Amino acid sequence: MPGPCILKRSNEPVVQDAIVPNHMKPTPSGLEPLRKLLCKLQNHIRDTLIAARSRQAHTFARIAGVTAADTIYQVDKITEGAIFHWFEETWPRSVPVELVMEGIEDGDEVTFPRGTPVKQTRYKVILDPIDGTRNIMYDKRSAWALAALAPQRGAKTHLGDIVVAVMTELPTSKMFRSDQFSAVRGEGLKSRTFNLASRKWSPIPAKPSQAKNFEHGFASLVKFFPEAKGLMATLEEELWRELGVHGKNGGQLVFDDQYLSTGGQLYELLVGHDRMIGDLRPPAYAKAGLAASLCCHPYDICTAMLLQEAGGVVETPEGKALRSPLDTTTPVAWMGYANPTLARTVRPVLKRLMAKFL
């Protein structure tokens, strides 16, 4: 995997149409300008959010609407107009795209240049402008801007088609830096951090844990909300029992962390903090007879490729590749592992337990 690289500062001139010619094919060299563009977009989202916080942080937690994908808070609305404006002003007209993100209802078509028929677009860009809204609106923990790009295949376009992914930290008010991770598929992970005071970028290391077991490390299943928490906790406790660490040497050998952001969870795996994170909310909610609206969706997990580029594993709980369509409503259950050894250890046990509990 290539080491961290230094890219230009976030206030560099925008990329002009000329660097992305009409004949560009989705090769690594052809996709590199689009990776840089998505980095610039997320820099813009970060700066827009920080500026808004200084003026109206007290309104961030107000409910602005409820969609099939999630509850929309006022902080979410702040970035929506900024994103549309950015695409209109910055995205190369020679590379028509369809935009999919929270706030755009399924069935609505948003393309750039505006008015381009979807079937004439070359790529589909899926965004979660603020993944971790509940963290950032209370200034509790970083949220993340997520973006990914896939060749346009209409409704058939799925998570496995993604060829470019970028995620950028949306910091709390007391933080002085914002981390950013990006990749073109097959080209390795690029990682850097932005100093909010000096406005300069620096490279940072990003390497998932190489541990071969879970003892004395962070590993957890998602259970943010009261609904079905008991079911998921019972399954998780049984998982650790079958893996031989539940109660071993007095117990308390596996640590739990509930980062209420799928992007944040991927970050914890990317930088070596966590060894495993799993989100089984869709089948758990179904088992409990609950609506699965407030769970992971494709736009939340669209940057999974970054962990794969770093040597980690992201897959379905059954051990298959993620193939959910690029939309904002399909429920997605997933497992993330810091390395293949941990995935091989958990996979057969989890499969048995899911058959038993879910």
HELIX and SHEET records of a PDB file:
HELIX    1   1 ASP A   17  ILE A   19  5                                   3    
HELIX    2   2 PRO A   28  GLN A   56  1                                  29    
HELIX    3   3 ALA A   57  THR A   59  5                                   3    
HELIX    4   4 GLN A   74  THR A   90  1                                  17    
HELIX    5   5 VAL A  118  GLN A  120  5                                   3    
HELIX    6   6 THR A  133  MET A  137  1                                   5    
HELIX    7   7 GLY A  154  LYS A  156  5                                   3    
HELIX    8   8 LEU A  159  ASP A  161  5                                   3    
HELIX    9   9 LYS A  229  GLU A  242  1                                  14    
HELIX   10  10 LYS A  248  GLY A  250  5                                   3    
HELIX   11  11 THR A  262  LEU A  270  1                                   9    
HELIX   12  12 ARG A  281  LYS A  287  1                                   7    
HELIX   13  13 ALA A  304  GLU A  309  1                                   6    
HELIX   14  14 PRO A  340  PHE A  357  1                                  18    
SHEET    1   A 2 ILE A  63  VAL A  66  0                                        
SHEET    2   A 2 THR A  71  TYR A  73 -1                                        
SHEET    1   B 8 THR A 111  PHE A 112  0                                        
SHEET    2   B 8 VAL A  97  MET A 101 -1                                        
SHEET    3   B 8 TYR A 123  ASP A 131  1                                        
SHEET    4   B 8 ALA A 143  PRO A 151 -1                                        
SHEET    5   B 8 VAL A 164  LEU A 170 -1                                        
SHEET    6   B 8 ARG A 177  VAL A 184 -1                                        
SHEET    7   B 8 LEU A 189  ASN A 195 -1                                        
SHEET    8   B 8 LYS A 200  PRO A 203 -1                                        
SHEET    1   C 5 VAL A 254  PHE A 255  0                                        
SHEET    2   C 5 GLY A 217  LEU A 221  1                                        
SHEET    3   C 5 ASP A 274  ASP A 279  1                                        
SHEET    4   C 5 TRP A 334  TYR A 337 -1                                        
SHEET    5   C 5 VAL A 313  GLU A 315 -1                                        
END                                                                             
